[in-house]
Amino acid sequence: MIDKIMQVFRVKELRNKILFILGLLVVFRLAANIPLPGVDTAQLRSFFDANQLFGLLNMFSGGGLSNISIVLLGVGPYITASIIMQLLTMIVPRLEQLYKEEGEAGRQKFNMWTRWITVPLAAMQTFAMISLLRSQQVLGELSSFDMFAIVVVATAGTVFLMWLGELITEKGIGNGVSLIIFAGIVASLPSAFSRLAATFNSADFFSYLLFTVIGLATIAGVVLVNEGQRNIPISYAKRIRGNKTLGGTSTHLPLRVNQAGVIPIIFAISIMLFPGVIASFFVNSQYQVLANSAQFVSQLFQNQIFYGVAYFVMVVLFTYFYTAVVFDPYKISDNLQKQGGYIPGIRPGESTALYLNKIINRITLSGSLFLGLIAVLPLVVQGITNIATMTIGGTSILIAVSVVIEMIKQIESQMVMRDYEGF
């Protein structure tokens, strides 16, 4: 491993790319530690410790939300805008054609629309978040001008991080948005470990040991599932054109166990967060029926058992949903048929599509259950070990490991490309 790292840093172009990305991540962490004025830090800390959903939102913001910084929403609105645009491709044929059939120019226009949608989303989410924090006494009284200034600054912060993320992506070493979230996760580790050390009790030694074993097993499971795939054999019929024989080769179609990545967890967080946030606005309503209903919904979503079960079910359902969005067996079957390819023992056309659909549904079952367990892992670990302070949650591990694996693969591909150039 050390030899590979040394080889990477010997290549000047690759070394400059890595140092440039590290510099941008440092800029992001500096921005995430510039707080907005008038924040009660003690009340803020207790609010995030008591609310698992907002802890997850803080993770997706890259840690900016826990400080109520100028980038308090992080890249969350950009992720939401991307999800909206991907869902719209299923509804609007023109968007699907733009994204999949018009090449690089079409994707650039698609990305431009995603950026435009991000701006109003960031403004609305900032206003909603500040209003919620004010109702929890985390923020003091704000005038209309103060609220306007905070919304403008936070929206500009999201646009700034979106720009940083695209600069990182252009370097070809990992996805910029994922790396920003990864930087927030890594930056939270020192303080989390220090809290664990400060609250360490020798009587809980075996609980901490079990906690460590579960963490290592989770990392191994994430690597195993992320790299796991089912290879479907593909054969190509021989074709004779003049004096040349084409085709006659065999290959495989890889179907990943986790086709959806971490997107289902993001979907589930959005859905689970919405009722509690809306209910918090009506708890103090003058209408008793509305206030009682809001109080019931708020308490229901604070119940750990209900929250865990609902969260698990949401993740499983959204895994199937998003897999259906990104994997179309009928298009794959059609493309194979056009190229003269077929699955041995399966008739081309609709039979191939039905076979691929059956296989992907079976694979998605194990992948969705794994994602659901990862999502509720913090609740399970806290219940088993009685450790109230989670150092890192399952979702954080999933994102961190996925980002590292992707970076390693892209760096290795660039090294292999340079080896071929040298040869």
Contacts in CASP RR format, 6 or more apart in sequence:
PFRMAT RR
TARGET T0000
AUTHOR 0000-0000-0000
METHOD contacts of the structure
MODEL  1
MIDKIMQVFRVKELRNKILFILGLLVVFRLAANIPLPGVDTAQLRSFFDA
NQLFGLLNMFSGGGLSNISIVLLGVGPYITASIIMQLLTMIVPRLEQLYK
EEGEAGRQKFNMWTRWITVPLAAMQTFAMISLLRSQQVLGELSSFDMFAI
VVVATAGTVFLMWLGELITEKGIGNGVSLIIFAGIVASLPSAFSRLAATF
NSADFFSYLLFTVIGLATIAGVVLVNEGQRNIPISYAKRIRGNKTLGGTS
THLPLRVNQAGVIPIIFAISIMLFPGVIASFFVNSQYQVLANSAQFVSQL
FQNQIFYGVAYFVMVVLFTYFYTAVVFDPYKISDNLQKQGGYIPGIRPGE
STALYLNKIINRITLSGSLFLGLIAVLPLVVQGITNIATMTIGGTSILIA
VSVVIEMIKQIESQMVMRDYEGF
7 415 0 8 1.000
8 14 0 8 1.000
8 15 0 8 1.000
8 18 0 8 1.000
8 411 0 8 1.000
8 415 0 8 1.000
9 15 0 8 1.000
9 18 0 8 1.000
11 415 0 8 1.000
11 418 0 8 1.000
14 411 0 8 1.000
14 414 0 8 1.000
14 415 0 8 1.000
14 418 0 8 1.000
17 171 0 8 1.000
17 172 0 8 1.000
17 173 0 8 1.000
18 173 0 8 1.000
20 171 0 8 1.000
21 168 0 8 1.000
21 171 0 8 1.000
21 173 0 8 1.000
21 179 0 8 1.000
24 164 0 8 1.000
24 165 0 8 1.000
24 167 0 8 1.000
24 168 0 8 1.000
25 168 0 8 1.000
25 179 0 8 1.000
25 180 0 8 1.000
25 183 0 8 1.000
27 164 0 8 1.000
28 71 0 8 1.000
28 161 0 8 1.000
28 164 0 8 1.000
28 180 0 8 1.000
28 183 0 8 1.000
29 183 0 8 1.000
29 184 0 8 1.000
29 187 0 8 1.000
31 69 0 8 1.000
31 70 0 8 1.000
31 71 0 8 1.000
31 157 0 8 1.000
31 160 0 8 1.000
31 161 0 8 1.000
32 62 0 8 1.000
32 63 0 8 1.000
32 64 0 8 1.000
32 67 0 8 1.000
32 69 0 8 1.000
32 71 0 8 1.000
32 74 0 8 1.000
32 184 0 8 1.000
32 187 0 8 1.000
33 67 0 8 1.000
33 69 0 8 1.000
34 69 0 8 1.000
34 70 0 8 1.000
35 67 0 8 1.000
35 68 0 8 1.000
35 69 0 8 1.000
35 70 0 8 1.000
36 68 0 8 1.000
36 69 0 8 1.000
36 70 0 8 1.000
36 72 0 8 1.000
36 150 0 8 1.000
36 153 0 8 1.000
36 154 0 8 1.000
38 139 0 8 1.000
38 140 0 8 1.000
39 68 0 8 1.000
39 138 0 8 1.000
39 139 0 8 1.000
40 137 0 8 1.000
40 138 0 8 1.000
40 139 0 8 1.000
40 140 0 8 1.000
43 136 0 8 1.000
43 137 0 8 1.000
43 138 0 8 1.000
44 66 0 8 1.000
44 68 0 8 1.000
44 133 0 8 1.000
44 138 0 8 1.000
45 66 0 8 1.000
47 54 0 8 1.000
47 133 0 8 1.000
47 136 0 8 1.000
47 138 0 8 1.000
48 54 0 8 1.000
48 55 0 8 1.000
48 58 0 8 1.000
48 66 0 8 1.000
51 302 0 8 1.000
52 307 0 8 1.000
52 378 0 8 1.000
52 379 0 8 1.000
53 269 0 8 1.000
53 272 0 8 1.000
53 273 0 8 1.000
53 301 0 8 1.000
53 307 0 8 1.000
54 65 0 8 1.000
54 273 0 8 1.000
55 65 0 8 1.000
55 66 0 8 1.000
56 269 0 8 1.000
56 395 0 8 1.000
57 65 0 8 1.000
57 269 0 8 1.000
57 273 0 8 1.000
58 64 0 8 1.000
58 65 0 8 1.000
58 66 0 8 1.000
59 181 0 8 1.000
59 184 0 8 1.000
59 185 0 8 1.000
59 188 0 8 1.000
59 395 0 8 1.000
59 396 0 8 1.000
59 399 0 8 1.000
60 74 0 8 1.000
60 75 0 8 1.000
60 76 0 8 1.000
60 79 0 8 1.000
60 181 0 8 1.000
60 266 0 8 1.000
60 269 0 8 1.000
61 71 0 8 1.000
61 72 0 8 1.000
61 73 0 8 1.000
61 74 0 8 1.000
61 75 0 8 1.000
61 76 0 8 1.000
62 74 0 8 1.000
62 75 0 8 1.000
62 180 0 8 1.000
62 181 0 8 1.000
62 183 0 8 1.000
62 184 0 8 1.000
62 185 0 8 1.000
62 187 0 8 1.000
63 69 0 8 1.000
63 74 0 8 1.000
63 184 0 8 1.000
63 187 0 8 1.000
63 188 0 8 1.000
64 71 0 8 1.000
64 72 0 8 1.000
64 74 0 8 1.000
64 184 0 8 1.000
65 72 0 8 1.000
65 73 0 8 1.000
65 74 0 8 1.000
65 129 0 8 1.000
68 133 0 8 1.000
68 138 0 8 1.000
68 139 0 8 1.000
70 153 0 8 1.000
70 154 0 8 1.000
70 156 0 8 1.000
70 157 0 8 1.000
71 154 0 8 1.000
71 157 0 8 1.000
71 158 0 8 1.000
71 160 0 8 1.000
71 161 0 8 1.000
72 126 0 8 1.000
72 129 0 8 1.000
72 154 0 8 1.000
73 122 0 8 1.000
73 125 0 8 1.000
73 126 0 8 1.000
73 129 0 8 1.000
73 154 0 8 1.000
73 157 0 8 1.000
73 158 0 8 1.000
74 157 0 8 1.000
74 158 0 8 1.000
74 161 0 8 1.000
74 180 0 8 1.000
75 158 0 8 1.000
75 161 0 8 1.000
75 162 0 8 1.000
75 165 0 8 1.000
75 177 0 8 1.000
75 180 0 8 1.000
75 181 0 8 1.000
76 125 0 8 1.000
76 158 0 8 1.000
77 118 0 8 1.000
77 121 0 8 1.000
77 122 0 8 1.000
77 125 0 8 1.000
77 158 0 8 1.000
78 114 0 8 1.000
78 115 0 8 1.000
78 118 0 8 1.000
78 158 0 8 1.000
78 161 0 8 1.000
78 162 0 8 1.000
78 177 0 8 1.000
79 177 0 8 1.000
79 266 0 8 1.000
80 118 0 8 1.000
80 121 0 8 1.000
80 125 0 8 1.000
80 270 0 8 1.000
81 114 0 8 1.000
81 115 0 8 1.000
81 117 0 8 1.000
81 118 0 8 1.000
81 121 0 8 1.000
82 114 0 8 1.000
83 263 0 8 1.000
83 266 0 8 1.000
83 267 0 8 1.000
84 117 0 8 1.000
85 95 0 8 1.000
85 110 0 8 1.000
85 113 0 8 1.000
85 114 0 8 1.000
85 117 0 8 1.000
86 325 0 8 1.000
87 325 0 8 1.000
88 95 0 8 1.000
89 95 0 8 1.000
89 96 0 8 1.000
89 99 0 8 1.000
89 100 0 8 1.000
90 96 0 8 1.000
90 325 0 8 1.000
95 110 0 8 1.000
98 106 0 8 1.000
98 109 0 8 1.000
98 110 0 8 1.000
99 106 0 8 1.000
99 107 0 8 1.000
99 110 0 8 1.000
102 109 0 8 1.000
115 159 0 8 1.000
115 162 0 8 1.000
118 158 0 8 1.000
118 159 0 8 1.000
118 162 0 8 1.000
119 155 0 8 1.000
119 159 0 8 1.000
122 154 0 8 1.000
122 155 0 8 1.000
122 157 0 8 1.000
122 158 0 8 1.000
122 159 0 8 1.000
123 151 0 8 1.000
123 155 0 8 1.000
126 150 0 8 1.000
126 151 0 8 1.000
126 154 0 8 1.000
126 155 0 8 1.000
127 147 0 8 1.000
127 151 0 8 1.000
128 277 0 8 1.000
130 139 0 8 1.000
130 142 0 8 1.000
130 147 0 8 1.000
130 150 0 8 1.000
130 151 0 8 1.000
131 281 0 8 1.000
132 277 0 8 1.000
132 280 0 8 1.000
132 281 0 8 1.000
133 139 0 8 1.000
134 140 0 8 1.000
134 141 0 8 1.000
134 142 0 8 1.000
135 280 0 8 1.000
135 281 0 8 1.000
135 284 0 8 1.000
136 280 0 8 1.000
142 150 0 8 1.000
161 180 0 8 1.000
164 176 0 8 1.000
164 180 0 8 1.000
165 176 0 8 1.000
165 177 0 8 1.000
165 179 0 8 1.000
165 180 0 8 1.000
166 176 0 8 1.000
168 174 0 8 1.000
168 175 0 8 1.000
168 176 0 8 1.000
168 179 0 8 1.000
168 180 0 8 1.000
169 175 0 8 1.000
169 176 0 8 1.000
169 177 0 8 1.000
172 410 0 8 1.000
172 414 0 8 1.000
173 407 0 8 1.000
173 410 0 8 1.000
173 411 0 8 1.000
173 414 0 8 1.000
174 403 0 8 1.000
174 406 0 8 1.000
174 407 0 8 1.000
174 410 0 8 1.000
175 403 0 8 1.000
175 406 0 8 1.000
178 399 0 8 1.000
178 402 0 8 1.000
178 403 0 8 1.000
178 406 0 8 1.000
179 403 0 8 1.000
179 407 0 8 1.000
181 399 0 8 1.000
181 403 0 8 1.000
182 399 0 8 1.000
182 400 0 8 1.000
182 403 0 8 1.000
182 404 0 8 1.000
185 392 0 8 1.000
185 396 0 8 1.000
185 399 0 8 1.000
185 400 0 8 1.000
186 400 0 8 1.000
188 392 0 8 1.000
189 391 0 8 1.000
189 392 0 8 1.000
192 389 0 8 1.000
192 390 0 8 1.000
192 391 0 8 1.000
192 392 0 8 1.000
193 391 0 8 1.000
195 389 0 8 1.000
196 208 0 8 1.000
196 387 0 8 1.000
196 389 0 8 1.000
196 391 0 8 1.000
199 389 0 8 1.000
200 208 0 8 1.000
204 385 0 8 1.000
204 386 0 8 1.000
204 387 0 8 1.000
207 385 0 8 1.000
207 386 0 8 1.000
207 387 0 8 1.000
208 385 0 8 1.000
208 387 0 8 1.000
210 384 0 8 1.000
210 385 0 8 1.000
211 381 0 8 1.000
211 385 0 8 1.000
211 387 0 8 1.000
211 391 0 8 1.000
214 377 0 8 1.000
214 381 0 8 1.000
214 384 0 8 1.000
214 385 0 8 1.000
215 381 0 8 1.000
215 392 0 8 1.000
215 397 0 8 1.000
218 374 0 8 1.000
218 377 0 8 1.000
218 394 0 8 1.000
218 397 0 8 1.000
219 397 0 8 1.000
219 401 0 8 1.000
221 370 0 8 1.000
222 374 0 8 1.000
222 397 0 8 1.000
222 398 0 8 1.000
222 401 0 8 1.000
222 402 0 8 1.000
223 401 0 8 1.000
223 405 0 8 1.000
225 257 0 8 1.000
225 258 0 8 1.000
225 367 0 8 1.000
225 370 0 8 1.000
226 258 0 8 1.000
226 401 0 8 1.000
226 402 0 8 1.000
226 405 0 8 1.000
227 405 0 8 1.000
228 256 0 8 1.000
228 257 0 8 1.000
228 258 0 8 1.000
229 254 0 8 1.000
229 255 0 8 1.000
229 256 0 8 1.000
229 257 0 8 1.000
230 254 0 8 1.000
230 255 0 8 1.000
230 257 0 8 1.000
230 359 0 8 1.000
230 363 0 8 1.000
231 252 0 8 1.000
231 253 0 8 1.000
231 254 0 8 1.000
231 255 0 8 1.000
232 252 0 8 1.000
232 253 0 8 1.000
232 254 0 8 1.000
232 255 0 8 1.000
232 343 0 8 1.000
232 356 0 8 1.000
232 359 0 8 1.000
233 250 0 8 1.000
233 251 0 8 1.000
233 252 0 8 1.000
233 343 0 8 1.000
233 344 0 8 1.000
234 250 0 8 1.000
234 251 0 8 1.000
234 252 0 8 1.000
234 253 0 8 1.000
234 336 0 8 1.000
234 341 0 8 1.000
234 342 0 8 1.000
234 343 0 8 1.000
235 248 0 8 1.000
235 249 0 8 1.000
235 250 0 8 1.000
235 341 0 8 1.000
235 342 0 8 1.000
235 343 0 8 1.000
235 344 0 8 1.000
236 247 0 8 1.000
236 248 0 8 1.000
236 249 0 8 1.000
236 250 0 8 1.000
236 251 0 8 1.000
236 339 0 8 1.000
236 340 0 8 1.000
236 341 0 8 1.000
236 342 0 8 1.000
237 247 0 8 1.000
237 248 0 8 1.000
237 340 0 8 1.000
237 341 0 8 1.000
237 342 0 8 1.000
238 245 0 8 1.000
238 246 0 8 1.000
238 247 0 8 1.000
238 248 0 8 1.000
239 245 0 8 1.000
239 246 0 8 1.000
239 247 0 8 1.000
239 340 0 8 1.000
240 246 0 8 1.000
253 332 0 8 1.000
255 327 0 8 1.000
255 356 0 8 1.000
255 359 0 8 1.000
255 360 0 8 1.000
255 363 0 8 1.000
256 363 0 8 1.000
257 363 0 8 1.000
257 366 0 8 1.000
257 367 0 8 1.000
257 370 0 8 1.000
258 367 0 8 1.000
258 370 0 8 1.000
258 371 0 8 1.000
259 322 0 8 1.000
259 323 0 8 1.000
259 326 0 8 1.000
259 327 0 8 1.000
259 360 0 8 1.000
259 363 0 8 1.000
259 364 0 8 1.000
260 318 0 8 1.000
260 319 0 8 1.000
260 322 0 8 1.000
260 323 0 8 1.000
260 326 0 8 1.000
260 371 0 8 1.000
261 371 0 8 1.000
261 398 0 8 1.000
261 402 0 8 1.000
262 371 0 8 1.000
262 395 0 8 1.000
262 398 0 8 1.000
262 399 0 8 1.000
262 402 0 8 1.000
263 318 0 8 1.000
263 322 0 8 1.000
264 315 0 8 1.000
264 316 0 8 1.000
264 318 0 8 1.000
264 319 0 8 1.000
264 321 0 8 1.000
264 322 0 8 1.000
264 368 0 8 1.000
264 371 0 8 1.000
265 315 0 8 1.000
265 371 0 8 1.000
265 372 0 8 1.000
265 374 0 8 1.000
265 375 0 8 1.000
265 395 0 8 1.000
265 398 0 8 1.000
267 314 0 8 1.000
267 318 0 8 1.000
267 321 0 8 1.000
267 322 0 8 1.000
268 311 0 8 1.000
268 314 0 8 1.000
268 315 0 8 1.000
268 318 0 8 1.000
268 375 0 8 1.000
271 314 0 8 1.000
272 301 0 8 1.000
272 307 0 8 1.000
272 310 0 8 1.000
272 311 0 8 1.000
272 314 0 8 1.000
275 297 0 8 1.000
275 301 0 8 1.000
276 297 0 8 1.000
276 298 0 8 1.000
276 301 0 8 1.000
278 297 0 8 1.000
279 293 0 8 1.000
279 294 0 8 1.000
279 295 0 8 1.000
279 297 0 8 1.000
279 298 0 8 1.000
279 301 0 8 1.000
280 294 0 8 1.000
280 298 0 8 1.000
281 294 0 8 1.000
282 290 0 8 1.000
282 291 0 8 1.000
282 293 0 8 1.000
282 294 0 8 1.000
283 291 0 8 1.000
283 294 0 8 1.000
283 295 0 8 1.000
283 298 0 8 1.000
284 291 0 8 1.000
285 291 0 8 1.000
285 294 0 8 1.000
300 306 0 8 1.000
301 307 0 8 1.000
304 379 0 8 1.000
307 379 0 8 1.000
308 376 0 8 1.000
308 379 0 8 1.000
311 372 0 8 1.000
311 375 0 8 1.000
311 376 0 8 1.000
312 372 0 8 1.000
312 373 0 8 1.000
312 375 0 8 1.000
312 376 0 8 1.000
315 368 0 8 1.000
315 371 0 8 1.000
315 372 0 8 1.000
315 375 0 8 1.000
316 368 0 8 1.000
316 369 0 8 1.000
316 371 0 8 1.000
316 372 0 8 1.000
319 364 0 8 1.000
319 367 0 8 1.000
319 368 0 8 1.000
319 371 0 8 1.000
319 372 0 8 1.000
320 361 0 8 1.000
320 364 0 8 1.000
320 368 0 8 1.000
323 360 0 8 1.000
323 364 0 8 1.000
327 360 0 8 1.000
329 352 0 8 1.000
329 353 0 8 1.000
329 354 0 8 1.000
329 356 0 8 1.000
329 357 0 8 1.000
329 360 0 8 1.000
330 350 0 8 1.000
330 353 0 8 1.000
332 353 0 8 1.000
332 356 0 8 1.000
333 348 0 8 1.000
333 349 0 8 1.000
333 350 0 8 1.000
333 352 0 8 1.000
333 353 0 8 1.000
333 356 0 8 1.000
334 349 0 8 1.000
336 342 0 8 1.000
336 343 0 8 1.000
336 348 0 8 1.000
336 352 0 8 1.000
337 348 0 8 1.000
337 349 0 8 1.000
337 352 0 8 1.000
340 348 0 8 1.000
341 348 0 8 1.000
342 348 0 8 1.000
342 352 0 8 1.000
343 352 0 8 1.000
343 355 0 8 1.000
346 352 0 8 1.000
346 355 0 8 1.000
371 398 0 8 1.000
373 380 0 8 1.000
374 394 0 8 1.000
374 395 0 8 1.000
374 397 0 8 1.000
374 398 0 8 1.000
375 394 0 8 1.000
375 395 0 8 1.000
377 393 0 8 1.000
377 394 0 8 1.000
377 395 0 8 1.000
378 390 0 8 1.000
378 393 0 8 1.000
378 394 0 8 1.000
381 387 0 8 1.000
381 390 0 8 1.000
381 393 0 8 1.000
382 388 0 8 1.000
382 390 0 8 1.000
392 400 0 8 1.000
END
